[in-house]
Amino acid sequence: MDSWWFANFTTAWVILAPLIAAYVPRRLLKSYFNHHVWRHAKSLVALVDPYVTVDIFKRFVDDDSISSSDAYAEVRAYLSAACSREARALRAESAMEGKGFALSLQLGQEVADEFRGAVLWWSSAESRDEAHQWQMTRRCYRLTFHRRHRRLVVDEYLPHVRIKGKEALDRDRRRRLYTNNIITDYTYQDDRVWNHIDFKHPTTFDTLAMDAAKKQEIIGDLDAFRNNKEFYARTGRPWKRGYLLYGPPGTGKSTMIAAMANHLGYDVYDIELTVVRHNHDLRKLLVETTDKSIIVIEDIDCSLDLTGERRKKQTGSLSSPPPVSYDPDDDGRKRSKVTLSGVLNFIDGIWSACGGERIVIFTTNHVDKLDQALVRRGRMDFHIEMSYCRFDGFRTLAKNYLGIDDHPLFQSIGEMLAEVDVAPVDVAECLMTSTRAGRGVDSSLEYLIEEVKKIKAKADAEAAAKAEADAKAKAEEDESEEDEEEGEKEINESEETGVED
């Protein structure tokens, strides 16, 4: 009887199998197999397989997960030395300052590690991240170990890997200059909200042209910030500080930022507000910055409508700043809805406390136009006026370009610069032009004196023209007022005559 049933089942399967293969979609069969059969098969394998795996995925940014931690990069840095010894297929990237290479595993390669007598294996793999909403296949580092070492790995080994990896990253990292991507450029298919290049700006405080006393005050403030982690923790304040740089164009605001970054050894994040669509995206940019960084918004009075006085004239209120569009030639990109409230929360809201050792810098040419809520103490803690070139600034530039500390013409130049508003960039350009032309020190300084005289003559002419225009306007206004008074007088006389009649 059993043989009869088996024979009939075999015959039926032989007949039905080709029909199923022909008419049932292959994708449906594969889905059924993966969901039901393979799932149970893996459970059976797990009963006899004593090894446990942990996948550490490459970072991913989407609308629902934001994190400033990068365990993947820390594991890669930790494994770099082991890779150079054992792996047969390696991936090489340029190391710090272009000295040598940083090595990592190619896909499918494996290296062994030992910790407290336990042997563990690391491999580079691709796996589906089921915890992520899109369940995309992504690169990961896979750790394999015997299950008897589970507590050792979880409690001690993985924290050890992250600590050592972070130390390696800090030791070998290159300082970088970041700029944010246009919002439509990063989606669930892209894990970058920032693009970066290596930061190699040569400016230091020694080469910065400004008043020596003010320079020392700024350096002291930066050092106090960097060395007072315990103070911020004790007082319950986030470890961050705000600087407002303001002054006319050409006075060195961007150069000051570079000098601060070089002095502290921090990365620089340059935010272009006009391509940030929502306050939510601004928060995302914030949490994707690293510790020991400077976050910069240049020309903030031009980036968005954050100038309280202008809004007050337009709307009569400071509470609801209007949204600002992108450039009209942006092919229909969505309007930016970053608000003053969003920027204020970015500076000192709850989200600003994520991470630590961060500096926020705003620059503006027109500090009087900014809303006071934006620049008050506590948000912008230190206000630095970047003024015109005076004698201290000139001496620094003379040393930079001419290699001199003193000269008989210095006194004359100092007296002229005290009376004439000349931007440091203009003085530097004069000295650089002389140096390129091969002029001597005397000729270079005489050329600078002539250029400053031209600037003074131009400024005097503009001031005289303005005074003349103001006087003319005042005379016209007075004449108009006299005409109005005459007209009113005639009307009054006419009315009085009519009453008498």
Beta strands, then each sheet from edge to edge (+ up, - down):
strand 1: 51-57
strand 2: 90-94
strand 3: 101-105
strand 4: 110-115
strand 5: 118-128
strand 6: 137-146
strand 7: 176-180
strand 8: 194-198
strand 9: 240-246
strand 10: 267-270
strand 11: 293-297
strand 12: 358-364
strand 13: 382-385
sheet 1: 1+ 6- 5+ 4-
sheet 2: 2+ 3-
sheet 3: 8+ 7- 10- 11- 12- 9- 13-
end
